Amino acid sequence: MKKIFISLLALTILFSSCKKAEEVVDDIQKDKTMANDNHMAEDEADDLSVISDEAYSYGELKSRGGSGGSGIMGDTVKIIRSKTDSTITIDFGTNGIVGKNGKIRKGKIIIKFSGGYKVIGSAISQSFDNYYVNGRKIEGTRSITYKGDTSGMPKWTIQSDLTITKTDGKKVTWSSTRIRIMTAGSSTPLNWYDDEYTVTGSANGTTSNGDTYTMTIGKPLFFKMSFAPPTVCKFIIDGTLTYTRGSRTASLDYGYGGITSCDNQAELNYNGTKSVITL
């Protein structure tokens, strides 16, 4: 009987250890999904800000455009201005147009202006009509308010409330408050390759697994349009995030591997356990 009891106890301990190991692996995977889903939303939000700026300023999409000519996407994207209701509609059509950063867009972005452009306190609202990026449907609204220019660095506050439906049908929700500063390139409006931005703020959302989380930016996120023109960098270069999911807190460092080139890797850190994720 004693031997049987010891054997049962050993099996119980082994089962408990295996269960804990599975839970650890599951938590790590959930952290990676959270980081990737948040990055996807962050990336789309930055894209939308640049698209708004360029549609208004140039009447074409230079940095998000196609590979030839003046940069208009495949020379088929339509930018329609309406003075009647102060809107700009960016129409990518229904078949999909490939941009310089490799993304395929279709559908419409509708931008409504209030108070002009780059007038302190002026606002832009964005909405979407069957808008897709790489097969993911983007829905919701964004509002962008211009706060002025300090030492050649324009600043905007941005509120985003987005729902992204991934190609597998799973949904990601993302609400954020941001301060976006153009730290380089404002003095050369015709050369968007030298544009650089920093972003600070916080967000909350639901991952494609259904987990809710909050996020705070620590070191400002750093976006650089290009390291080697005409190639466009489509990843966040530097900055740190802190995520909270339930009682679990993890951080993400976009500066992993250095900030002198455009790469798609970041380092996820939970309680000293680090892993590299591909964005």
N, C-alpha and C positions, 0 to 999 in steps of 0.2 A: 504493500500500500504506500509505503514511504517513497519507493522508487517511482510509482505512478504519479504521486503528488508532485515530486520534483520535476518529472517530465512534463506534466501539465503546466507547472509554473514556468518552466523554460519556454514552452510553446507560447504561453501568454505574453511573456516578455518579448519574445521574438516577433509575435504578431503586433504588439504595441509599438515596437521599434520600427517595423516596416510601415505601419500606418503613419507614424510621425514623419518618417522619411518621405512618404508619398505626399503628406500635407506640405512639407517644406518645398518639394518640387512643384506642387500645385501653386503655392504662394509665389514662388519665383516666376512661374509662367504667367500668373495673373499680373505681377509687377511689369513684366515685359510687354504684355498686351496693353496695359495702362499707359506705359511710356510711348509705345508705338501709336496708339490711338490718339493720345494727346498731341504727339508730334505731327500726325497727319492733319489734325484740326489747326494746329499752330501754323503749319506750312500753307494750308489753304487760305487762312485768314491773311497771312502776309501777302500771298499772291493777289488776293482781292484788293488790298490796299494799293499795291503797285498798279494794278489794272485800272483802278479809279483815277489815280494820279495821271497816268499816261493818256487815258482816253480823253480827259479834260484838257490836259496841257498840249498834247500833240495831235489829237484827233486820230491817233493810231496807237497800236501796242508795240512799243519798241523792244523792251526787254523780254516780253512774253510772246513776241512775234515769231514768224517763220524764219527760215534761214536765208531768204533772198530779198532783194529789192530794199525797200524802205523799212522793212521789218513788220509790215502788216501780215498777220497770220495767213499764209498761203494766198494772200491778196484776195481772200474771200470773206473775211470777217467784216461785218457791217457795224459801223458806229453811227447811230442815228441821234441827232440832237433835236430837242423840241423846246423852243423858247416859251411856248405857251404854258407848259407846266414845269419848266426848269428841270427836264430829265435828259439823261443820256442812256440809250439802250445799246448794249454791246451784244450783238447777235453772232454766235459762232455756228449757226446753222444746225442741221439735224444729223449730219453724217460724222462730225468730228474733225477738228483741225489741230494739227500737231504744232506746238509752240517750240521756241528755242530751248526751253528747259525740258523738252521731251514729253510734256504733258499733252494729253489729247482732251480738248474741251468741246462741248456742244451745248446748245441751249442759250439762254439769255441771262445777262446781268442787267438789272435796271437800277440806275443811279439817279437819285433826286437831290438837287442842290438847294440850299437855303442860305441866302446872304452872300452869294458870290463864292469865289475860290481864293483861298489863302488870304481871307479877311478874318481878323481875329474874331472868334465866336461863330464863324460860319460853319455850317454842318452839312454832311453828306449822309444819306441813308441808302443802303443797298438791299435789294430783294432779288429773287431769282424765279425764273420761269423755265422749268425742266432743264436746269443747269447740271451738267455732269462733268467730272474731271476723272479721266482714266477709268470710266465706268462707274464711279461713285457719284451718287446723287447728292447735291448740296442744297439744303433748304434752310429757311430761317431769315434773319435780318441782321444787319450791322449798321451802326451809326458812328460817324467819324467827325470829330470837332477840331477845327484848327485853333491852336492856342498861341500862335505867334512864332517869331524867329528870334533866337538869342545867339549872337555871335555867329551868324550864318548857319545856324542849325534849327530848321523848322521842327515844330513839335505838334503832335496830335494826340488826343485822347480817343480811345476806341472801345465801344461796347459791342460784343458779338454774342449772338444767340443762334447757334447753328445745330442742325441735325444732319449727319452724314450717313447715308445708307451705303454700306460696302457692297462689293460685287456678290458676296454670299448672302445678301439680304439682311445681315445684322446691322443694327443702328448704333451710332455713337452720338451722344448729345454733348454739347460743349458751350458753356457760358463763360465769358471772360471780360475783364476790364483791363485795358492796356494804356500805357503811355509809350508812344513811338516817336523817336527822335532821329532825324536824318543827320548823321554825324559827319558825312563827307559827300560831296557831289552836288550840293545845291547851287554852287557857283558855276557849274558847267551843265546847264540843262539839256544841251544837245548831246552830251556824252553820258549815257546812263550806266556805262560799264564801271565808272568810278563811284557809283552810289553805295553808301554804307548806312546801316541803321542799327539802333539799339532798341530793345523792347523790354519794358518792366511791367509788373502787374501780377494778377492772380486769376485763377479759373476754377471752375468745378464742372463735373460732368458725369456721364455714365459710359463705361467702356462697352465694347461689342460683346463682352461676356455678361453684361448686366451689373457689373460692380460700380458703385458710386465712389467718387473720390474728390478731393480738393487738391489744388496745386498752387504754389507760390514761387515766383521767380526770385532767385537770390542774386547771383551775379547776372547783370543784364544780358539778355540774349543778343547775339551779334550776327547780323546778316550782311554779307558782302556780295554784291551783284556778280562780280567776276574776278577771278585771279589771272586768267589768260584769255582776254577777248579774242574771238567772239563767243567763247564757251561761257555759258551762264551757270553759276553755282546755285544748286537747288536745295542745299542743306544748311541748317543752322551751324555756324562756325564755332561759336563759343557761348558760354553762359551755363548757369546751373538752375535746376528746378528741384523743389521738395514736394513730394506727393504724400498724401495721407489717405489711406484706404482702410476704413474701420479703425482698429487700434495699431495698424501697421504703417510705418513711415519709411519712405525710401527716397533717395536722391538720384538725380541724373546729371552727369557732367558732359556737356557737348564739346568741351575743349579737349577731351581725351584724344591723345595722339598728336596734339599740336594744333595751332590755329593759322598755319602758314599755307594751308592748302584746303581744297574743298573735299571733304570725305563724309561718308554716310555712317560713321560709327560714333557711339557715345557709351559712357560707362555708367552702369546702374549699380548703386551701392545700397545694400540693406544691412544695417547693423555690422558693418565692416566686411560683409561678404560681397565681393565685387564680381560683376560679369559684364562683358561687352555685348552690346546689342547692335544689330544692323538696322538702320532706319529706312 
